[in-house]
Amino acid sequence: MENKIVGAIFCFMSAVLISARYISAAIFMSGAASWNATLFAAGLEYVGPFLAIAAGIAFIIGILFLGYGLYQDIKKIKK
């Protein structure tokens, strides 16, 4: 049961990190006179890849914990 909770927390952390990336880019671009996709992509480049990489790692860890927790539950049921 604890593994599934930890997995869910890591997946939530991944969502927060991805949100932080886009919010950071939006804050960086808040002084722009006009918005378009090209300017926002430049804002995302300014933020850098760290948040996206951290979110991907957290998501993978979360999925692994969720899978292991489900595996343990299925193993208990089969006994």
PAMIGU-615267 format. One record per residue: residue in one letter; x, y, z of N, C-alpha, C, CB in turn. Coordinates in steps of 0.2 Angstrom, whole numbers, plus 5000, padded with zeros to 4 digits. Atoms other than C-alpha are relative to their C-alpha. Glycine has a CB too. Example, Ala and Ser with C-alpha at 12.3 -4.5 7.8 and 13.67 -1.06 7.14 Angstrom:
# PAMIGU-615267
A500449945000506249785039500450065000499550005006S499649944999506849955036499650055003500250024993
This chain:
# PAMIGU-615267
M500449945000500050005000500450065000499550005006E499649945000501450125004500350024994500549995006N499749985007502250104987499650034995500249934997K500549975005500650154978500050075002499449975001I500149934998500550314989500750044998500050005008V499349975002502450354986500050014992500649965002G500049995007502150324967499550064998499749944997A500549945002500650444967500350065002499349995004I499749944998501650574976500550024995500349995007F499549985005503050564963499650024994500449944999C500449985006501750574949499750075001499449954998F500249944999501050724957500550055000499650015007M499449955001502750804959500250014993500649975004S499849995007503050774941499550054997499949934996A500549955002501450874937500250075002499349985002V499849934997501951014948500650034997500149995008L499449985003503651024940499950024993500649955000I500249985007502951034922499650065001499649944997S500449944999501751164928500450065002499549995006A499549954998503151264936500450024994500549975005R499749985006504051254919499650054996500249944996Y500449965004502651334910499850065003499349964998I500149944997502251454923500650055000499749995007S499449965000504051514924500150034993500649965001A499949975007504051544905499550054999499949944994A500549955001502451634906500150075004499349985003I499749954996503151744920500550044996500249985007F499549975003504651774910499850044994500549954997M500249975006503651824895499450065002499749954995S500549964998502451934905500150074998499950005007G499949945002503252094899499950014993500650035002A500150005007502952054881499450044997500049934996A500649965002501852174871499549954996500250054995S500450055003501152024861500249935001499950024992W499950074999501051834862499949964994499649985006N500250055005501251704850500449945002500250024992A499750064999501951524849500850005000499849944996T499349995001503651574844500350045006500250044994L499749974994503951694858499949965006499650075001F500150044994503251574871500549945000499349975000A499550055001504451434864500750035002500049984993A499449974997505851564867500050015007500150074996G500150004993505251584884500249935004499350035003L499850074997505351394887500749994999499649954996E499350015001507051394880500450045006500350024993Y499749964994507551534893500049965006499750065000V500150044994506851424907500549945000499349985001G499550055001507951284901499749935001500550005006P500350075000507751094901500049975007500449954996F499950034993508051064920499349975003500350045005L500650024998506251064925499649944997499550065000A500350055004505650954911500449935001500150014992I499750064998507050824915499849975007500850014999A500250024994506650824933499349975001500150065005A500750035001504850794929500049944997499550054996G499950065003505250654918500249955005500450004994I499750044995506350574931499549985006500650025003A500550014995504950594944499449964998499850075003F500550045003503650524933500249934999499850034993I499850075001504650364929500149975007500750004996I499950024994505050344947499349985003500450045005G500750014998503150364951499749944997499650064999I500350065004502650234938500349945003500150014993L499750064997503950114945499749985007500750015000F500250014993503350134963499249974999500050065004L500750025001501450114957500049934997499750054995G500050065003501849964947500249945005500549994994Y499850054995502849874961499550005005500650035003G500550014995501449914973499449964998499750075002L500550055002500149834962500249934999499850034993Y499850075000501249684959500049975007500850014998Q500150034993501349664978499349985002500350055005D500750014999499449674979499849944997499650064998I500250065004499249544965500349945003500250014993K499650064997500549434974499649985006500750025001K500450014994499549444990499449964999499950065004I500650025001497949404982500049924997499650044994K499950075003498649244973500249955005500550004995K499850044994499249174990499449965003500450035005
